């Protein structure tokens, strides 16, 4: 079978890393990188660290409005699909790269296989929600990470095309999270220079459109972080660097370490060693759960309901008091509760592709 995989953003590289290695044992994979994330720290570093095969195509498309980016990607991906004539398209998650590839393939009658099908926020102001819904509805194979994803697919009458495979992010965490020790990590500070990881620290990431549009939200998040009892390490997504640096200077921050984004091996190691985690990332809130770390997610909606069990993850608004109150809530961890699969989602994804091919 010939599979075209399209990726473009950091979390997709991580998922594709584990799936590609299994897929290539018996199938031909053509890897397309749209270019949505392009800085070394957000892209190439992941390919190097996770030994992801070099992309066969790099489309170099990033920036612009959502429509511009998605449209330009569709045009370029259509050309690749026409040239490669794959048996199916494999896409991950909820980015513009995911939607563009799915639309281009579906219009050429190439079956679309969507990993992370059924994830829903039920908030259409969340740009990724539109990508998720549209991609699921035009996909032939819906590869759900969790039982709640399967339920969402049933509700939308897509159950017949859905298979529960588990979460390849969990596979990646199992495989890669102990490769580094905290002492191996060298943070590249936004102010210049390098720093090691403090012995005790909180791990913050914040980059969603919902939290980066205005100063006031990040100010509140910083206000809360300044009051914590250990330094807060914040590897800043390129989208937010300018604002973060400016606010850090204006607010004379003392407790927050602003750094360049770290690689996945460093990030997973930081999850395992942090006191607690504050984030607006879908991936990081799951990794906090995998590691049994208390997490506060600064978003108005739940993406991964499984993580919320036993106060392991709480939503907070971008409000210092609310964030601190949620961080203080005790969590209850039930170690036999494993809603993200058994660490073998990649194998199950490839099995589901095989079965689809056999039945066509
Ligand atoms: N991550 C990373 N370096 C960082 C921050 C995060 O490797 O500096 C990892 C993190 O561990 C998780 C993934 O990136 O695996 C999450 O990606 P992101 O937050 O960009 O996207 P989302 O998961 O929200 O779609």
Boltz pocket constraint, residues with backbone or C-beta under 6 A from the ligand:
constraints:
  - pocket:
      binder: B
      contacts: [[A, 10], [A, 11], [A, 14], [A, 205], [A, 235], [A, 236], [A, 260], [A, 261], [A, 262], [A, 263], [A, 264], [A, 265], [A, 267], [A, 268], [A, 280], [A, 281], [A, 282], [A, 283], [A, 284], [A, 287]]
      max_distance: 6.0
